[in-house]
Amino acid sequence: MSLRVVVAGGVARSPIRAAGYAWAFLQYVLGFRQLGYEVLYVEHLDDQHCVDAAWQPAPFAESANVAVFKAVCDRFKLNGAAALLQSAGDGWCGMSRADVRAWAAASDLFVNLSGRFHLRDILDAAPRRAYVDLDPGFTQIWQAGYGADMNLPGHDVYLTVGMNVGAPDCPVPTLGLDWHGIFPPVVRQRWSPLAEIGDAYTTVADWRGYAPIEWNGQWYKQKADEFLSIIELPQHVDKPLEICLAIDPSEPDLPRLLANGWRLSDPNVHAATPDSYRNYVRRSRGEFSVAKHGYVVGRTGWMSDRTVCYLAAGRPAIVQDTGLWQHLELGDGLLVFDYIDRAERALREVERNYRHHCRAAAELAERYFDSDRVLSELLDIAGV
């Protein structure tokens, strides 16, 4: 008899230009399914988050959130194995609340990604619950320093994509929990390399996700702060650097980005659907990206779920160091930097032996991030 796994995420929570966000959850759903397990994908939606295609408030049933959820279920054959529930109402899409509760009660494990699922009658029905932190440092500091409810109680095991959380050199609070580090999974078969290779190193980003936070005198800031620290880089390298960037047109940093040679592309095009996002990654020359400032100063050992997609697509990645060197073989296919001069050197190194780094990227994806390996490890940690 195969395992039954519930995966909870937030595909419908951000229905516009956020397909990369959807993929972060889909890797778990599709990965467990590839292992041969029965999988139910669930999420719930507050009324204040229901919007139409113009970001205006909309009723649950008529919202862009529900439309996107249905489209994702159709695209990945999740119909009959997925549910979107209205948090404080009777609305649902896919499966009813009662049916989800019964499915959870008969499951082996409830995987709560980012702790997004809060409906206690369903969570409590599951015999075993795993919390998977996808925002290391911020999750723990919001709870410890700001009293935010990160939905931590009531889980049996705690995992994080911050490989260093709990280590002596990682200043992030643990909240008294035993955090188990895991890499973000990628279903490699969905990201097979293309023969076509673009001219630019790309990434996908939100310029300002949320406000900076403070812990023990150290501020944990956003991706914008790190891009600004290397803003002159495009002027010093031969290949274009492109960001598929969600940024407010009135953002004062926007003219500076353009003046320094950053090429910007439209997330309304390239992050509109899971397929458009995947095509953008696979057609890139590679990834170049900073990390959120908080991941860097927290030495969290964070690895992006986006970066592992580039690697699986056979595209080299040059990314900012968060302490990854302790857990990965770096320098071939995946290179890290801390300052602008090292970023420049890493880009030049990849270009000197580009085909080698492409092969090495794909090998790293297979060795460390393949969903079969990562999700099997998750189940072992969860005691399933």
N, C-alpha and C positions, 0 to 999 in steps of 0.2 A: 504494500500500500504506500503510495507516494505521500510525501510531506504536503501539508496545507499551510501556506504562508500568506498572511495579510500584510500588504505594504501600504502605508499611509503617507501621502505627500501633499503637493500643492500645485498640480498642473493647472487647475482652473483659477487659482488665486490671482495670477497675473496673466490675463487673457490676451494682452496686446504686446507685440514685439518682445516676447519673453520665452521663445522656444528653447533657448539654451537652459533656462530654468526648468522647463518641462523635462528635458533630457536627463537632468540630474536625478529625477525620480524614475523615469522610464528605464534607466539602466538597471535598477533593482528589479522592477517588474519583469522586464524582458529577460534579465539574467536568471532569475529564479525559474522562470518558465522554461528557459533553455536547459536548465538542469533537470527538467522533467517533473517539476513540482506543480501542484495546483496553486494558483495565485489569485488572490482577490485584491484589486487596487481600490482604495477608499480615500475620500477626503470630505471635509465639510466646509461650508461657506457661510460667513456672516452676511447679513443683509446689507450692511454698509459697504461691503466689498463687491456687490453686484453692480456691474456697469454695462453700458452698451458700447458699441464700437467707437464712440466719440468720448469715452470716459465719463459719460453722464450716468447718474443713478438709474437703475432699471430693476424691475421685478425679477425675482429669481428665475422663473421659467422663461423669461424673454431676454435674459442677460447674455452678453458676449461670453461670460464665464461658462454657461451651460453649452453654448454653441461650440466653444473650443473643446470642452470636455467630450462632447459627442464626436467631434471630428477626430480627436486623438484616439478614442475608443474604436472608431471605424478604421482608422489608418493602421492600428496595431492589433486589430482583431481582439479587442478586450470586451466586446459586447457580451453581456451575461457574466462578466468577471470583473465588473467595476461599478462603483457607486459614488455619486456626488450627492451629499445630503445638505439640506438647509439646516444650519446650526440650531436655530430657534424657531422652527416651523415644521410644517408637514411636507415641504417640497423635497423631491428627490429625483434623481436621474440615474437610470441603470438598474439599481436594486433598492428596495425600500429599507428603512432603518431596521425594521424587525428582521428582514432577511439577512442584513449585514450582521446583526447581533448573533443570529443563529449560526452563520458561517464562521464568525470569529470564535464562538464557543467550541466549534468542532475543529479549530485550527491547531497547529503545533506551535506557531510563533506569530506574534504581531510585531512587525518592524515599523517603528514610529520615526520617520525621517524628520529631523529637526524638531521632533516633539510636536508636530503640527496638528496631530489628532488629539482632541480634548474630550470627546463625548464619552463620559465615564461608563455609561451603561454598556457600551460596546467594548471599550478597553478592558473593563473589569471582567467581561465575559471570556476574554482570551486567557488560556491557561498560562501563557508565558509571553512577556513583553520586552522588547529590546528598543532602547532609545539610541538613535544614531545622530550625533551632533554633526551638522554640516557647516557650522560657522564658529570654529574653535576660537576661544578667547572672548569673543563677543557674547556667546551664549552664557559662559560662566560669569563674566563680569556684569552683564545685565542683571543676573540673578543676585550675585554676591554684593555688588556695589550700588545697585539701583532698585533692588527689590522687585524686579520684573518677574512675573510668573512664566518661567520657561518650561512649565509642564514636566518637571523632572520627577516628582514623586510617582510611585506606583508602577515603576518599571523594574524588571528583574536584572537587567544587565545594561551597561552604558558603554557605547562605542563612540569614537570620534575620528574624523579625518584629520585631526591635529595629532600627528604621530608622537609629538613630544609632550602633550598635556600630561601633567603628573611627574615629568622628569625634573631633576634638580635645577637645570638651567632654563626651565620654562616658568616665567613668573605668573602665569595664568592660574587663578584659584581653581581648586578641584571640587570645592563644595563638599568635601568629605567623601566623594564618590571615587570608585576605582574605574578609571577611564581606560578602555582598550582601544589602541590605535589600529585603524584599518585604512587601506588605500581606497580611493573612489573606484568603483568597478566600471568597466566598459565592455559592452557586448561587441567584441571586435568584428564579428561578421557583419555588423551594421555599418562599419566604418572602413571597409576595405579600400586600399589605395587606388587612386585614379591615375591614369597615364598623363592626363592634363595637369600641369603644374603652373600656378599663377606666378606673377612677378613680385608679389608683396608678401611680407611677413605680417600676419594679421592677428587680431584678437577681438573678442566681444566683451563689452564692458558697460557698466552704468557709472557715470562720472561721480555722482554723489548718491550713495545708497541710503545712508542714515547719518545721524549726528555723531561726532567724536565722543568717546567715553573715556573716563579716567579710572585708573586703578593703581593705588600705592604711589601716587605722584607721577605716573607715566600716562600720557595720552595715547589712546588707540584710535587712529584716524582711518581715512578712507583711501580708495585707489587713486583719487584725484591728487592727493598729496604726493604719492610716489611718482606718478607721471610727471608732475611739475618738477620733481627733483632731477629728471633726466630729459627735460623738455627740448634741449638742443640736440638730442641724439640723431634725429633724421638728417641733420646737416653734416654728419660725420661718417655716414655709412652709404654704401652704393645702392642698396636695395630699398624700395619704398617700405615704410612702416605705416600700417593702416589699422585703424580702430573702427569696428562697427559699434558706434558709440551712442548710447542714450544720454543726451545732454540737453539741457534747456537752452533754447536759442538765445536767451538773455544772459546766459552764464558768462561772467567776465573773463573766464579762462579760455573761452572758445577762440577769440581772435589770436591769442598767444599760441595755441596749438597749431592753428593754420599758418601763422607767420613763421613758425619753426619747422614747417614742412611735414607735419603729421597729415596723413591722408585719412579722411573720415568717410565712412560708408553708412548707409541708412539701416538701422535695425528694423524699421517697418518693412523693409524688403528682405533682408538676410536673416532676421530672427522672427519672421512672421509665422512660420510653421516648422515643425520638426524637420521636414525635408529641406526647406530652404536653409536652415541653420547647418544641417549636415553637409549640404552642397558647398556652403561657404567655407567650412573647415576643410573639406577634402580638396577643394580647388585652390587653396592657399599654398604659398611656398613653404610656410612653416608658421609657428606661433612666436610672437614676441610680446611679452606682457609683464607688467609689474604685478605685485600682489597688493591687497589692502595693507595699508600701513600697520594696522593692528596685528595682522598675521606675522609681519616682519619683526616688529619690536617685541612681540610676545614669543618669538622663536617657537612657534607652534608646530612646526613641521607639517604645515598645511600643504596639500597638493590639490590643484584645481580639477574638478570633474570635466572642465572644458579642455584642459591640457592633455588629459589622457585620451580624449577623442582625437586630437591632433596626432598624438603618438600612434594610435591604432590606425590612423589613415596614412601612416608612413611619412609624416611630416615632422621635421625636427622642431623642438621647442626650446626657446631661450626665455627663461622666466626668473623672476626675482627670488632670491634665496630666503627661505623661511626656516632653515635648519634641516633641509631635506638630505643633506650630505650624510647624515647619520643612518639613513635608511635605504638609500638607493645608490646604484652605480651611476655616477654623473660624468659628463664629459663627452659622451658619445650618444647622439640622438637627443639627449636632454642636458642642457647646460644652464647653470645658474649664475647670477651676478648680484652684486650688492651696490656698486657704484657705476656711474656712467661710463668710465673708461673700461671697466670690465664687461659691461654690456656691449660696447663697441668691439672689443676683442672677441667676445663669444660669437657675435654675428659674422665677423671676418673668418673665424675658425670654421664655422659651418659652411660658409661659401667656398672655402679652400678645398673641402672634400664633401661636397653636398650629397652625392649619392650614398656615400658611406654613412652619413648621419641619418639619411632617410631609412636605410636598412636597420640601423641601430635603434631608431625610434620605434619601428614596428616590433623589433625584438624585445625592447623594454616593455611595451604594451602587453606582449604575450607573457613575459616573465613575471611582471609585478601586478598588472592591473586587469588582466583577463577576468571577466565576471565569474567564470566557473571557479577560479581560484579564490577570488576575494569573497564571494558569497558563501563558498564552502567554509572558509575561515570564519566568517560571521556566524554561521550556524554552529560551528565548533565552540566559539566563544560563548554563544548563547546557551550552550548545553542541549542542543536539539539533535 
